[in-house]
Amino acid sequence: MAKLRSKNLNKTTNKIVGEIYGDYLNYCTSIGQREKTIESKEKFGKYELIKVVNLDSNIKELTKEKIEKHIINMRKEGYKGNTYQTYVIKMRAFLSYCFNNNYLTKFTVKIPNILLEKKEVYTEEEVIKLLKKPSINTCLVGDFRSWAICSFLLSTGCRAETLLNVHVEDVNFSTDSILFRHMKTKRQITVPLSNTLKVNLMEYIQRMGLKQEDYLFPLLNGEKMKYDTCHQNLKNYFKHRNVKFHGVNTFRNTFATMALKNGAGIYLIQKCLGHADIKMTERYINLHCIISNRGDCIWQL
């Protein structure tokens, strides 16, 4: 009689999908995945996974057919390619955990091919409105801080989480550089500090009374600002400036596009954006804006 290897046997388990997904989240935390990554996966389990399988069901109910049917429905309902592509990527990560722990027999779910859409950028007119310094005598403190945040994002192209982890001491006015300690890639990098941003930050830090050890963009009580708060503050600021808000990440697209337009090399842009792959940097650049004869997206960083 042939011997069976235990690794080839599926686990006989009464565990439900929700319980295994909880174990999966604990595993992701144990291997050091980023806090925002864990939060994203928590939302996926709470709002997206349940569209395919009930969390109270046995894990065997999570099948290839159900997943592919849901992807087809997403495409029929007009979801953007990035949406259902991201869905599949997150689903595959959970499936890999299930396969590796022998909860499921391995099957393949392919990542859909999508047509990459042109990245949105803020126009020169919009940028001018955003970067116009508020009246110190009449503006709210929150708007003054949001003005400084816009200046920072447009000049550096950093992610929101990177911005919120910058301390005053990370800005070196002597060497005209900024240290980014918190990066998605977990690698610290140093980026240039432009003259315009330098002047803006010096005034901002002085007026806000910030110390070297303080967060550069804290809450009014000095505590670290959360992403959702930053997002809402910027949304309000955009409304006050009569500019349509396309999201925080659009600052990165705008930075990359305009930096290339103004003569910066793509490898320098890649470094500032913290990309490991140059192809990812190329995706952030709106070439239509660069070759446009209207010139409505041009300003000096």
N, C-alpha and C positions, 0 to 999 in steps of 0.2 A: 504493500500500500504506500502510495506516494506521500511524503511528508509535506504538510502545508506550512508555509512561512506565515508567521503571525502578522507581518507587515502587509500581507496581501489580503487580509481579512478585514472587512468593514467592522467597525465597532458595533456591537449590539447595545444600543443605548435608547433610553426613553427620554433623552434630553430633547427639549423643544427648541425651535429656532431661536427664540429670544434668549434662552439660557446660553446657547452656544455663541450667539452674537456678543453676549456680555463677556464670555470667556475670551472671545476674539479681541474685544476692546482692551481687556486687561493685558493680553499678550502684546498688543501694539504699544501700550504704555511701558511694558517691561523692557522692550527693545529700544526704547528711547525715541519714539516718534514724537514729532512736535505737538505742542498743546493744541494748536489750530488744526492740525491733521486729525487729532483725536476728536475734537469738537465736530469737525466735518463728518467723520465716520459715525459719530453719535446721531447726528441729524439724518444721515443716510438710513440708519437702522430704524429711526423713529418715523420718518416720513416717506422714504422711498422703497425700502425692502418690503414693507407691508403691502405694497401694490402688487407684489408678485406672490407672496406667501404670508399666511397668518403667523404671527410670532408665537402663537400657542400651538402651532402644528409641529409634528415630528419633522426633523431635518430632512427626511427622505422626500418630503413634499416639495422641496426646492429642486426643481428639475430644469434641464436645458430647454425643454419645450415651453415652459412657463416664462422663462427669462426672455427667450427670443420672441415670444408672442407680445410681451410687454414692450420690447424695443420697436417692434413693428407698429404697435399702437401709438407710441411716442412720435414716430415718423409721420404717421397718418394725421395725427393731431397738430402737426406743424411745429413741433419742438425744434429748436436750433440744433445743428449738428454737434456743437460743443456740449450741449446738455445731455443728449443720450450717449455721447462718447464717454463723458465723465461718469455717467451712470454705470456703463459697462466696466470701466476701469475699477471703480469702487466695488462692484459686484464680484469681479474676478479676484480682487484681493481677499475678499471674504471666502470665496470658493476655494482659493488656494489653502487657506487655513483649514477648511473642512476636509479637503483632499489629504493634506499632510497629516491630519489627525484621524484619517480613515472614517470620518463620519459619512462621507459620500464617495461613490465610485467616480473616478475622474472622468470629466467630459470637458469639451472645449467650447468656449463662448468667444467668438472673434470680436475684436474692437472694430466698430463700423468705420468705413472710409467716409470722410466728410469733405465738403468743399470749404476750404478756409476762407472766411469772410474778411473783408477789408477792416482793419482796426480803426475804431473811432478815435479822433483826436480833438482837442479843443482848438478853436480857431484863434487867430491873432486878436481879433476883436474881443473874444471871450477872455483870453488871457489878460489883455489890457484891463478889462473890468475887474478881474480877480486880483490882479497885482497892484491896483490902485490903493495906496495906503489910506486906511480909514482916518477920519478926523479924530485925533487923540482926545479932543475936548468933548466930543459927543458920542463916540462909538462905544458899544458894549465891550467888556474885556474879552468875551467869547469871540466876538467878530475880529478883534485885534489878533487874537491867537490864531484864528482860522486863516487870516490873511498871511500870517507868518508860516503856517503849515502849507498853504498853497505855494508860497514862494519856495519853500524847502522841497516839496514834491516835484515841482516843475524844474527845479535846478539840479536835482539829484536823481530823479527817476526811481527812488527807493520804494519798497513795499510799505504798506501801512504799518505792519507789525514791526518792521525795521525802524520806522519813524518813531513809533511809540516807545521804543526801547533805547533811544538815543538820550544820553545825558549831556548836560552843558559841557562837562569836561572832555567829551568826545569831539567837540568842535575846536580845532586848533587854528586860532587866528594868526599865529606866527608863521605857520607853514602852509596856510590856506588849504587845509584838508579836514575831512570828517571821517572818523572811525565808526564803521557800522559793526557793532558787536553781535547783533542778533540778525542772522540771515537764514533764509529758508534752507540753504545748503549747509548750514552750521559752520560756515567758514567766515571768519572776520575779514573785512576788506576796508581799505582806505580809499576814499574818492575825493576828487577836487572840490574845493570851496570857491565858487565863482565870486567875483567882486560884488555883484548885485546882492547875492544872498548874504555875503559877509556883512555888508552895510545893514541890511534888514535884520539880521540876527543880532548884531551888536546892539541896535536900538531896542529890539524886542526883549532881549535878556536884561538890559538895563531897566527898562520900564516895568517889566514883570518882577523885578527884584529877585531873579533866580541865582542860586549859588552853584558852584562847580559840581557838587554831588547831586544836584536836582535833576529830575527828568527835564528834557528840553521843552516838551509839550505836555505838562501835567494837568490834572484837574485843578480847580481853583484852590482846593485844600492841600495841594502838593502831591497827592497820590497819583499812581500811574493811571493814565487814561486807557479805557478799553476800546477795542475796535468799534463796537456798535455806537459808543458815545462819539467817537471821532467821526464816524460816518454820518451820524445825525447832525452834528455840529456843522460839518461841511455842507450838508444838504441845505441847512438853514441859511448858511452864508451865501451859497449860490442863489438862493431865492432872493435874498436881500440885494444881490448884485444883478438880478434879472438874467441869470445864466442857467441853462438847462444842465442839470447834474447827470452825468453819465456813469458815475461810480468812481471810486478812488483809483482803480487800476488804470483808468484812462489817462491819468497823469503820467504813468510809465510809458504808454503808447506815444503821448505827446512829446515827452522828453526825448525818446529814442528818435522819433521822426525829425524833430527840430534840431537835435544835436547833429544828425547826419547832414541835414540841410545846411547847417552853419559850418560844416567842414570837419567835424569830429570823425575820427576813424571808427569803423564798425567794431574793431577789437577793443577800443577804449569804451565804447558804448556797452559792449558785452560785459566788460569788467564792472562798470557802474551798475548794470542791471543784475549782476551776480549770476549770469547764465553760464552753465558748463558747456553748452552746445551753441555754436554760432547760428545754427538754423533757427533756434528759438528766438534769438535776437532779431533775425530777419523778419520773423512773424510779427514783431512788435512795431515794425516800421511801416507807415502808410505811404507807399510810393506814389499813390495818386496825389496826395497832398504835396509831395516834393516836386513833382513835375507839373503841377497846376500852374497855369499862367496868371491865375488871379492873385497869387501871392497873399492869400488870406490866412496863411498859417505860419507866417515867418516872424520871428523875433529873436533877439540875441539873448541867450541863456545867461 
